[in-house]
């Protein structure tokens, strides 16, 4: 599994920051995690469902982008 932390230095390969318009594919809550699948698909998750499904969706070529630190008011 590859995880892209939102606190990394900005570069052209970094995924776009998640906004309030990005919604969890499981429940519709605000998304704080994105998984880009090796096949090219993408799923968005709230922190709860991202943590719940992370193990199942961890595989070669899948990339996780996690902004769940924002829930605790952290600066990254």
N, C-alpha and C positions, 0 to 999 in steps of 0.2 A: 504494500500500500504506500502511496505517496500522499503526503499531506502538505498542502500549501497554506502556511499560516498567514493571516491577514496582516500581520505585523512586519512581513518581509519588506525590504526596500523595493520601491516601485520599479517595475521593469515592463517591457512590452509583452512578456509572456504571462504576466500576472492577471488573473481573472478580474472582471469588474466587480466592485464592491456591491454587496447585496443591499437592497433598499426595502422600504416598507411595502413596496408593490410586489416584491418577490414572496410567494406564498408556498407553504409546505404542501408537497404533493400528497401527503397522507391525511392531513387534517385541515389545511387552509390557514393555519396560523402563520405569523411572519417567519420567513425562512432565514436561518442563520448559518446553514450549511448547504454546500453544493457538491455533488459528486458528478464528475465527468467520466463517463464510462469509456472503456477502451474502444467500444463499438461506435463511439461518437455521440451517444445519447447523453442526456443530462437530467439529473433529479435534484429537486430542492427539498430541504427538510428543516423543520423547526429543530431546536436543540434536542428535544425529547426523542423525536423520531429519527434524527440523525444518529444519536447514540444507540438507539434500539436496533437500527439496520446496518450500522457500520461494519460489524463482523461479516454479515452476509454479503455485503457489497464491496468487500475488500478483495482485490484481485489484481493480477498483473495489468498494468496500464490504466487502472482506475485512479483518478486524482481527486482528493478531497480538499475543499476550500472551507475553512471553518472560522466563522466570526462570532462564535458563541460567547467569547470573552466579553462582548458588548452587553450581555445580559447582566453582568455583575458590575457594570459601570467602569470596567478596566480600560486602560488606555492602550492595551495590547502588549 
